[in-house]
Amino acid sequence: MGSSLKTYPAPWEGEIILACKKCQKKLKSDKDLQSLAKLKKTVKRYNIEHPGRRLYVINVPCMDLCPKDGVTVCCPARDSNRLAVLRSSEDLSLLARAEPIRPELQ
């Protein structure tokens, strides 16, 4: 018997963003941060407006970095050892362009 792993194609296109569900849930009551509270919907809208660079959000449990008025995300394709904090929808644009996001923990 072969011991190779069986692989399957991913059901999405583009770069994966792992986003903290707990951070998003905390932002639901703040009307100014609704775009971050519903990050998956915001990214879908972003993909329609910018079809060149597609993003895909996977909501994950708490990453133990709990910012005030922000969502903790990880982009494994860029750097799986670093977490980023999205504080506005403009930060999503920075993330999509693969520019460094504000270095909060250096």
N, CA, C and O atoms as a MOPAC input file, in Angstrom:
PM7 MOZYME 1SCF
protein

 N      0.83300 1    -1.18300 1     0.00000 1
 C      0.00000 1     0.00000 1     0.00000 1
 C      0.88000 1     1.25000 1     0.00000 1
 O      1.88300 1     1.31500 1     0.71100 1
 N      0.49500 1     2.23500 1    -0.80100 1
 C      1.21000 1     3.50700 1    -0.83600 1
 C      0.79100 1     4.38900 1     0.32700 1
 O     -0.36500 1     4.38100 1     0.75100 1
 N      1.72300 1     5.12800 1     0.82000 1
 C      1.41700 1     5.99300 1     1.96100 1
 C      1.30100 1     7.46100 1     1.55100 1
 O      1.47900 1     8.35300 1     2.38000 1
 N      1.00300 1     7.71100 1     0.27900 1
 C      0.89300 1     9.10200 1    -0.15200 1
 C     -0.47900 1     9.66600 1     0.21200 1
 O     -1.48100 1     8.95100 1     0.23000 1
 N     -0.49500 1    10.94800 1     0.49700 1
 C     -1.74000 1    11.62600 1     0.83500 1
 C     -2.55400 1    11.85500 1    -0.42400 1
 O     -2.01200 1    12.18300 1    -1.48000 1
 N     -3.83800 1    11.68300 1    -0.30400 1
 C     -4.71700 1    11.97200 1    -1.41200 1
 C     -5.05700 1    13.45100 1    -1.36100 1
 O     -5.41500 1    13.95500 1    -0.29600 1
 N     -4.95700 1    14.15500 1    -2.46100 1
 C     -5.22200 1    15.58800 1    -2.49300 1
 C     -6.43500 1    15.88000 1    -3.36300 1
 O     -6.78500 1    15.11100 1    -4.25700 1
 N     -7.06100 1    17.00500 1    -3.07700 1
 C     -8.23200 1    17.44500 1    -3.81000 1
 C     -8.06100 1    18.90900 1    -4.17600 1
 O     -7.36900 1    19.64200 1    -3.46900 1
 N     -8.67500 1    19.34700 1    -5.26000 1
 C     -8.58700 1    20.77600 1    -5.60200 1
 C     -9.40200 1    21.61000 1    -4.60700 1
 O    -10.43800 1    21.16600 1    -4.11300 1
 N     -8.93100 1    22.79600 1    -4.33000 1
 C     -9.63000 1    23.69600 1    -3.39700 1
 C    -10.90400 1    24.22300 1    -4.05600 1
 O    -10.91000 1    24.49300 1    -5.25700 1
 N    -11.97500 1    24.37100 1    -3.29100 1
 C    -13.23100 1    24.86500 1    -3.87300 1
 C    -13.28600 1    26.38800 1    -4.01000 1
 O    -14.37400 1    26.94200 1    -4.16300 1
 N    -12.15800 1    27.07100 1    -3.96000 1
 C    -12.12200 1    28.52000 1    -4.09800 1
 C    -10.94200 1    28.90900 1    -4.96100 1
 O    -10.05800 1    28.10100 1    -5.24700 1
 N    -10.95000 1    30.16800 1    -5.36800 1
 C     -9.83800 1    30.73000 1    -6.13000 1
 C     -9.27200 1    31.89100 1    -5.32800 1
 O    -10.00700 1    32.58200 1    -4.62200 1
 N     -7.99100 1    32.10100 1    -5.43500 1
 C     -7.38400 1    33.25800 1    -4.79700 1
 C     -6.69000 1    32.93900 1    -3.49300 1
 O     -6.47900 1    31.78100 1    -3.13400 1
 N     -6.34000 1    34.01400 1    -2.79200 1
 C     -5.59000 1    33.91600 1    -1.54700 1
 C     -6.52300 1    33.72300 1    -0.35600 1
 O     -7.58200 1    34.34700 1    -0.28400 1
 N     -6.13900 1    32.88000 1     0.55400 1
 C     -6.94300 1    32.60500 1     1.74000 1
 C     -6.62400 1    33.62800 1     2.82900 1
 O     -5.46700 1    33.98800 1     3.04800 1
 N     -7.67400 1    34.08600 1     3.50100 1
 C     -7.54200 1    34.91400 1     4.69600 1
 C     -8.23900 1    34.16800 1     5.81700 1
 O     -9.42900 1    33.86900 1     5.71600 1
 N     -7.51600 1    33.86400 1     6.88100 1
 C     -8.11200 1    33.24800 1     8.06200 1
 C     -8.51200 1    34.38500 1     9.00000 1
 O     -7.66000 1    35.15000 1     9.45200 1
 N     -9.81200 1    34.49400 1     9.29200 1
 C    -10.32100 1    35.61500 1    10.08600 1
 C    -10.96100 1    35.11100 1    11.37200 1
 O    -11.67300 1    34.10700 1    11.36800 1
 N    -10.70800 1    35.80600 1    12.46100 1
 C    -11.21800 1    35.43400 1    13.77800 1
 C    -12.72600 1    35.71500 1    13.88200 1
 O    -13.16400 1    36.85000 1    13.69300 1
 N    -13.50400 1    34.68800 1    14.18100 1
 C    -14.95500 1    34.83100 1    14.33500 1
 C    -15.30100 1    35.67000 1    15.56100 1
 O    -16.24500 1    36.46000 1    15.53200 1
 N    -14.54100 1    35.49700 1    16.63100 1
 C    -14.83300 1    36.20500 1    17.87900 1
 C    -14.67200 1    37.71800 1    17.69200 1
 O    -15.49700 1    38.49600 1    18.16900 1
 N    -13.61500 1    38.12600 1    17.00200 1
 C    -13.40000 1    39.55300 1    16.73700 1
 C    -14.56400 1    40.13100 1    15.93200 1
 O    -15.03800 1    41.23000 1    16.21600 1
 N    -15.01700 1    39.38400 1    14.92900 1
 C    -16.11600 1    39.85900 1    14.09300 1
 C    -17.40900 1    39.97000 1    14.89500 1
 O    -18.18700 1    40.90700 1    14.71300 1
 N    -17.62500 1    39.01000 1    15.77500 1
 C    -18.84000 1    39.00600 1    16.58700 1
 C    -18.87800 1    40.22000 1    17.52200 1
 O    -19.94200 1    40.79500 1    17.75200 1
 N    -17.71200 1    40.61000 1    18.06200 1
 C    -17.64900 1    41.75900 1    18.96000 1
 C    -17.97600 1    43.06500 1    18.24000 1
 O    -18.41300 1    44.02200 1    18.87800 1
 N    -17.77400 1    43.12300 1    16.92400 1
 C    -17.97900 1    44.35500 1    16.16500 1
 C    -19.39200 1    44.50200 1    15.62100 1
 O    -19.71200 1    45.53500 1    15.03400 1
 N    -20.24200 1    43.50100 1    15.79900 1
 C    -21.58900 1    43.55200 1    15.22800 1
 C    -22.41800 1    44.72600 1    15.74500 1
 O    -23.23500 1    45.27000 1    15.00200 1
 N    -22.22500 1    45.12200 1    16.98900 1
 C    -23.03600 1    46.19500 1    17.56600 1
 C    -22.57600 1    47.59200 1    17.15000 1
 O    -23.31500 1    48.55700 1    17.34600 1
 N    -21.39300 1    47.72500 1    16.59100 1
 C    -20.85900 1    49.02000 1    16.18000 1
 C    -21.20800 1    49.27500 1    14.71100 1
 O    -20.71600 1    48.58200 1    13.82100 1
 N    -22.05500 1    50.26700 1    14.46600 1
 C    -22.52000 1    50.55600 1    13.10000 1
 C    -21.38600 1    50.99700 1    12.17900 1
 O    -21.44300 1    50.75000 1    10.97400 1
 N    -20.35900 1    51.64400 1    12.72400 1
 C    -19.24700 1    52.11200 1    11.89500 1
 C    -18.35600 1    50.96700 1    11.41500 1
 O    -17.63700 1    51.11600 1    10.42700 1
 N    -18.39800 1    49.84400 1    12.09700 1
 C    -17.50700 1    48.72400 1    11.77100 1
 C    -18.25900 1    47.51700 1    11.23000 1
 O    -17.77700 1    46.39000 1    11.34800 1
 N    -19.43900 1    47.73200 1    10.63700 1
 C    -20.22300 1    46.63500 1    10.09600 1
 C    -19.48300 1    45.90800 1     8.97700 1
 O    -19.65500 1    44.70000 1     8.81400 1
 N    -18.66400 1    46.62000 1     8.20500 1
 C    -17.94100 1    45.96600 1     7.11600 1
 C    -16.93500 1    44.94800 1     7.64900 1
 O    -16.65600 1    43.94900 1     6.98600 1
 N    -16.39000 1    45.19200 1     8.83800 1
 C    -15.47700 1    44.22700 1     9.44100 1
 C    -16.22700 1    43.12300 1    10.16900 1
 O    -15.75000 1    41.99100 1    10.24600 1
 N    -17.39700 1    43.44600 1    10.70100 1
 C    -18.18500 1    42.44200 1    11.40400 1
 C    -18.67400 1    41.36800 1    10.44700 1
 O    -18.87200 1    40.21800 1    10.83900 1
 N    -18.86600 1    41.74500 1     9.20100 1
 C    -19.28300 1    40.78900 1     8.16400 1
 C    -18.18500 1    40.74600 1     7.10200 1
 O    -18.39900 1    41.12600 1     5.95100 1
 N    -17.02200 1    40.28300 1     7.50800 1
 C    -15.84000 1    40.32600 1     6.65200 1
 C    -16.00600 1    39.47200 1     5.39000 1
 O    -15.53700 1    39.85800 1     4.31900 1
 N    -16.65400 1    38.34200 1     5.50400 1
 C    -16.84000 1    37.47300 1     4.34200 1
 C    -17.64400 1    38.19900 1     3.26400 1
 O    -17.30900 1    38.12400 1     2.08200 1
 N    -18.68900 1    38.89000 1     3.66600 1
 C    -19.51900 1    39.64300 1     2.72100 1
 C    -18.72600 1    40.81600 1     2.13400 1
 O    -18.83100 1    41.10300 1     0.94200 1
 N    -17.94700 1    41.48200 1     2.95900 1
 C    -17.12800 1    42.60000 1     2.49300 1
 C    -16.11000 1    42.13900 1     1.46400 1
 O    -15.87100 1    42.82700 1     0.47100 1
 N    -15.50800 1    40.97600 1     1.69700 1
 C    -14.51400 1    40.44000 1     0.74900 1
 C    -15.18600 1    40.03200 1    -0.55900 1
 O    -14.61100 1    40.22300 1    -1.63100 1
 N    -16.38000 1    39.48000 1    -0.48700 1
 C    -17.10100 1    39.13500 1    -1.71800 1
 C    -17.36200 1    40.39500 1    -2.54900 1
 O    -17.19400 1    40.38800 1    -3.76900 1
 N    -17.77500 1    41.48100 1    -1.87300 1
 C    -17.99000 1    42.75100 1    -2.56300 1
 C    -16.68000 1    43.26800 1    -3.16200 1
 O    -16.65600 1    43.77100 1    -4.28500 1
 N    -15.60100 1    43.13800 1    -2.40600 1
 C    -14.28100 1    43.57500 1    -2.88200 1
 C    -13.87100 1    42.78800 1    -4.12800 1
 O    -13.32200 1    43.36000 1    -5.07000 1
 N    -14.13800 1    41.47500 1    -4.13600 1
 C    -13.78000 1    40.63600 1    -5.28600 1
 C    -14.55100 1    41.03200 1    -6.54200 1
 O    -14.02700 1    40.94000 1    -7.65200 1
 N    -15.79100 1    41.47200 1    -6.36400 1
 C    -16.57700 1    41.91900 1    -7.51700 1
 C    -16.00800 1    43.21600 1    -8.07600 1
 O    -15.92200 1    43.39300 1    -9.29100 1
 N    -15.61800 1    44.12200 1    -7.17900 1
 C    -15.07200 1    45.41600 1    -7.60400 1
 C    -13.65500 1    45.30800 1    -8.14700 1
 O    -13.26700 1    46.09700 1    -9.00800 1
 N    -12.86800 1    44.34000 1    -7.65700 1
 C    -11.47200 1    44.15600 1    -8.06100 1
 C    -11.25000 1    42.70100 1    -8.46700 1
 O    -10.72900 1    41.92100 1    -7.66900 1
 N    -11.62700 1    42.31700 1    -9.67200 1
 C    -11.54000 1    40.89800 1   -10.05700 1
 C    -10.11400 1    40.39600 1   -10.29000 1
 O     -9.91800 1    39.18900 1   -10.43300 1
 N     -9.13000 1    41.26500 1   -10.33300 1
 C     -7.76200 1    40.84100 1   -10.61000 1
 C     -7.13500 1    40.00700 1    -9.50500 1
 O     -6.41400 1    39.04900 1    -9.78500 1
 N     -7.39800 1    40.35200 1    -8.27100 1
 C     -6.79300 1    39.65900 1    -7.13400 1
 C     -7.88800 1    39.17200 1    -6.20400 1
 O     -8.44400 1    39.95600 1    -5.43500 1
 N     -8.20000 1    37.89600 1    -6.26600 1
 C     -9.31400 1    37.34200 1    -5.49400 1
 C     -8.85500 1    36.92800 1    -4.09800 1
 O     -7.75500 1    36.40700 1    -3.91000 1
 N     -9.72800 1    37.17400 1    -3.13500 1
 C     -9.49100 1    36.78800 1    -1.74900 1
 C    -10.61100 1    35.84700 1    -1.31300 1
 O    -11.71800 1    35.90700 1    -1.84900 1
 N    -10.33100 1    34.99200 1    -0.35600 1
 C    -11.32500 1    34.07600 1     0.17300 1
 C    -11.16500 1    34.01500 1     1.68700 1
 O    -10.07000 1    33.75600 1     2.18500 1
 N    -12.24900 1    34.25300 1     2.42000 1
 C    -12.20700 1    34.29100 1     3.87900 1
 C    -12.67600 1    32.96000 1     4.45200 1
 O    -13.70500 1    32.42200 1     4.04600 1
 N    -11.91100 1    32.44400 1     5.39400 1
 C    -12.31800 1    31.29600 1     6.19700 1
 C    -12.34700 1    31.77600 1     7.63900 1
 O    -11.32900 1    32.20700 1     8.18200 1
 N    -13.52100 1    31.69900 1     8.25400 1
 C    -13.66000 1    32.10400 1     9.65100 1
 C    -13.13700 1    30.99000 1    10.55100 1
 O    -13.49500 1    29.82200 1    10.39800 1
 N    -12.28500 1    31.37900 1    11.48800 1
 C    -11.66600 1    30.41600 1    12.40700 1
 C    -11.91300 1    30.86700 1    13.84400 1
 O    -12.25900 1    32.02700 1    14.06600 1
 N    -11.74200 1    29.97800 1    14.82500 1
 C    -11.89400 1    30.38700 1    16.23400 1
 C    -10.83900 1    31.41400 1    16.64200 1
 O     -9.94600 1    31.75100 1    15.86500 1
 N    -10.95700 1    31.88900 1    17.84500 1
 C    -10.08900 1    32.94400 1    18.36500 1
 C     -8.60600 1    32.61500 1    18.19400 1
 O     -8.16800 1    31.48900 1    18.43000 1
 N     -7.83900 1    33.63900 1    17.77200 1
 C     -6.39600 1    33.49400 1    17.57700 1
 C     -5.60400 1    34.06200 1    18.74400 1
 O     -4.38000 1    34.16900 1    18.66300 1
 N     -6.28300 1    34.43000 1    19.83200 1
 C     -5.66500 1    34.95100 1    21.05900 1
 C     -4.96300 1    36.28500 1    20.88700 1
 O     -4.08100 1    36.63100 1    21.67300 1
 N     -5.34200 1    37.02500 1    19.87700 1
 C     -4.91500 1    38.41500 1    19.73000 1
 C     -6.21200 1    39.19100 1    19.53600 1
 O     -6.78600 1    39.18600 1    18.44700 1
 N     -6.66600 1    39.84700 1    20.57800 1
 C     -7.98900 1    40.47000 1    20.57700 1
 C     -7.86300 1    41.98400 1    20.54800 1
 O     -7.79000 1    42.61300 1    21.60400 1
 N     -7.83600 1    42.58800 1    19.35400 1
 C     -7.70200 1    44.04300 1    19.26700 1
 C     -9.03100 1    44.73700 1    19.54000 1
 O    -10.10000 1    44.16400 1    19.32900 1
 N     -8.95000 1    45.96400 1    20.00500 1
 C    -10.15700 1    46.75600 1    20.17500 1
 C    -10.49900 1    47.37900 1    18.81900 1
 O     -9.63900 1    47.98000 1    18.17500 1
 N    -11.73400 1    47.23600 1    18.39700 1
 C    -12.21700 1    47.78500 1    17.12200 1
 C    -11.43500 1    47.26100 1    15.92200 1
 O    -11.07900 1    48.03500 1    15.03300 1
 N    -11.16600 1    45.97400 1    15.88500 1
 C    -10.46000 1    45.37900 1    14.75900 1
 C    -10.69800 1    43.88400 1    14.68000 1
 O    -11.25600 1    43.27800 1    15.59500 1
 N    -10.26500 1    43.29900 1    13.57300 1
 C    -10.38300 1    41.85700 1    13.35600 1
 C     -8.99000 1    41.29100 1    13.09900 1
 O     -8.24800 1    41.80200 1    12.26000 1
 N     -8.64400 1    40.23900 1    13.82200 1
 C     -7.36100 1    39.57700 1    13.63100 1
 C     -7.46000 1    38.62200 1    12.44200 1
 O     -8.38900 1    37.82000 1    12.35300 1
 N     -6.49000 1    38.72100 1    11.53000 1
 C     -6.46400 1    37.84000 1    10.36000 1
 C     -5.06200 1    37.27200 1    10.18400 1
 O     -4.07900 1    37.81300 1    10.69000 1
 N     -5.00300 1    36.18000 1     9.46100 1
 C     -3.72800 1    35.56300 1     9.09300 1
 C     -3.79500 1    35.21700 1     7.61100 1
 O     -4.79200 1    34.67800 1     7.13200 1
 N     -2.73700 1    35.52800 1     6.90100 1
 C     -2.64400 1    35.20300 1     5.48100 1
 C     -1.51700 1    34.18700 1     5.30600 1
 O     -0.35500 1    34.57200 1     5.17800 1
 N     -1.84500 1    32.90400 1     5.29900 1
 C     -0.80500 1    31.87600 1     5.23600 1
 C      0.06900 1    31.95000 1     3.98000 1
 O      1.23100 1    31.54500 1     4.02100 1
 N     -0.46000 1    32.45200 1     2.88300 1
 C      0.32800 1    32.53600 1     1.65500 1
 C      1.44800 1    33.56700 1     1.77100 1
 O      2.51000 1    33.40900 1     1.16900 1
 N      1.20500 1    34.62400 1     2.55000 1
 C      2.23200 1    35.66100 1     2.70700 1
 C      3.19700 1    35.32900 1     3.82800 1
 O      4.40700 1    35.26100 1     3.61200 1
 N      2.67300 1    35.12200 1     5.01400 1
 C      3.53100 1    34.82100 1     6.16300 1
 C      2.67000 1    34.16900 1     7.23400 1
 O      1.90400 1    34.84800 1     7.91800 1
 N      2.79300 1    32.87500 1     7.38000 1
 C      1.94700 1    32.15300 1     8.32600 1
 C      2.36400 1    32.37400 1     9.77700 1
 O      1.64500 1    31.96300 1    10.68700 1
 N      3.50800 1    33.01100 1    10.01300 1
 C      3.97000 1    33.27600 1    11.37700 1
 C      3.53000 1    34.63400 1    11.90500 1
 O      3.82200 1    34.96400 1    13.05400 1
 N      2.83300 1    35.43000 1    11.09500 1
 C      2.44000 1    36.78300 1    11.48800 1
 C      0.92700 1    36.92600 1    11.41900 1
 O      0.28000 1    36.39300 1    10.51800 1
 N      0.37700 1    37.65100 1    12.38100 1
 C     -1.03300 1    38.00400 1    12.37400 1
 C     -1.14500 1    39.47900 1    12.02300 1
 O     -0.25200 1    40.27100 1    12.32300 1
 N     -2.24400 1    39.83500 1    11.39100 1
 C     -2.49900 1    41.23300 1    11.05500 1
 C     -3.82700 1    41.64400 1    11.67200 1
 O     -4.67900 1    40.80200 1    11.95600 1
 N     -3.99400 1    42.93700 1    11.87500 1
 C     -5.23100 1    43.46600 1    12.43400 1
 C     -5.86300 1    44.39200 1    11.40400 1
 O     -5.26300 1    45.38700 1    10.99900 1
 N     -7.08300 1    44.05400 1    10.98400 1
 C     -7.83600 1    44.91500 1    10.07800 1
 C     -8.68000 1    45.85300 1    10.92700 1
 O     -9.47100 1    45.40000 1    11.75500 1
 N     -8.51800 1    47.15500 1    10.72900 1
 C     -9.29200 1    48.13300 1    11.49300 1
 C    -10.26000 1    48.91200 1    10.61300 1
 O    -11.09100 1    49.66600 1    11.11800 1
 N    -10.15700 1    48.73100 1     9.29200 1
 C    -11.07900 1    49.39000 1     8.36200 1
 C    -11.07700 1    48.61200 1     7.05400 1
 O    -10.25400 1    47.72000 1     6.84800 1
 N    -12.00700 1    48.96000 1     6.17700 1
 C    -12.04800 1    48.28000 1     4.88200 1
 C    -10.87100 1    48.69800 1     4.00000 1
 O    -10.53700 1    47.99500 1     3.04600 1
 N    -10.23800 1    49.83300 1     4.30700 1
 C     -9.03400 1    50.23500 1     3.57000 1
 C     -7.88100 1    49.26500 1     3.85400 1
 O     -7.04400 1    49.01300 1     2.98700 1
 N     -7.84800 1    48.72900 1     5.07000 1
 C     -6.82400 1    47.73400 1     5.39900 1
 C     -6.98200 1    46.48000 1     4.55200 1
 O     -6.00100 1    45.79600 1     4.26100 1
 N     -8.20800 1    46.18000 1     4.16000 1
 C     -8.45300 1    45.03600 1     3.28000 1
 C     -7.79600 1    45.27100 1     1.92100 1
 O     -7.26600 1    44.33500 1     1.32300 1
 N     -7.82500 1    46.49600 1     1.43500 1
 C     -7.15700 1    46.83000 1     0.17800 1
 C     -5.65200 1    46.63000 1     0.29200 1
 O     -5.02000 1    46.11700 1    -0.63200 1
 N     -5.07400 1    47.03500 1     1.43000 1
 C     -3.64500 1    46.81700 1     1.65800 1
 C     -3.32300 1    45.32800 1     1.67000 1
 O     -2.31000 1    44.89300 1     1.12100 1
 N     -4.18900 1    44.56300 1     2.29700 1
 C     -3.99100 1    43.12400 1     2.38400 1
 C     -4.05800 1    42.48700 1     1.00100 1
 O     -3.27200 1    41.59300 1     0.68700 1
 N     -4.98200 1    42.93800 1     0.18800 1
 C     -5.13700 1    42.37700 1    -1.15500 1
 C     -3.95000 1    42.71200 1    -2.05200 1
 O     -3.57000 1    41.91300 1    -2.90800 1
 N     -3.36800 1    43.88700 1    -1.85600 1
 C     -2.21800 1    44.27900 1    -2.67800 1
 C     -0.91600 1    43.68200 1    -2.15600 1
 O      0.15100 1    43.91600 1    -2.72400 1
 N     -1.00400 1    42.92400 1    -1.09000 1
 C      0.15400 1    42.26000 1    -0.47900 1
 C      1.16800 1    43.26200 1     0.03700 1
 O      2.36600 1    42.98100 1     0.08000 1
 N      0.68400 1    44.43300 1     0.42700 1
 C      1.54900 1    45.40300 1     1.07800 1
 C      1.54800 1    45.10800 1     2.56300 1
 O      0.56600 1    44.57300 1     3.07700 1
 N      2.60400 1    45.43600 1     3.25800 1
 C      2.59500 1    45.22500 1     4.70200 1
 C      1.54600 1    46.08300 1     5.38500 1
 O      1.40900 1    47.27100 1     5.09100 1
 N      0.82000 1    45.47800 1     6.28400 1
 C     -0.18300 1    46.19300 1     7.06200 1
 C      0.52100 1    46.78800 1     8.27200 1
 O      1.56900 1    46.29600 1     8.68800 1
 N     -0.04600 1    47.83700 1     8.83200 1
 C      0.56400 1    48.51600 1     9.97900 1
 C      1.20000 1    47.50900 1    10.94300 1
 O      0.50100 1    46.65300 1    11.48600 1
 N      2.49800 1    47.60100 1    11.15800 1
 C      3.16200 1    46.66500 1    12.07800 1
 C      2.80100 1    46.98400 1    13.51700 1
 O      3.35900 1    47.91100 1    14.10400 1
 N      1.88100 1    46.23200 1    14.08800 1
 C      1.42400 1    46.48700 1    15.44300 1
 C      2.29300 1    45.78000 1    16.48900 1
 O      2.48600 1    46.28600 1    17.59400 1
 N      2.80400 1    44.62300 1    16.12700 1
 C      3.55400 1    43.81900 1    17.11300 1
 C      4.96300 1    43.53900 1    16.60000 1
 O      5.25300 1    42.42100 1    16.17300 1
 N      5.81600 1    44.51100 1    16.63600 1
 C      7.18800 1    44.25000 1    16.20900 1
 C      8.13600 1    44.52500 1    17.33400 1
 O      9.34600 1    44.36400 1    17.17500 1

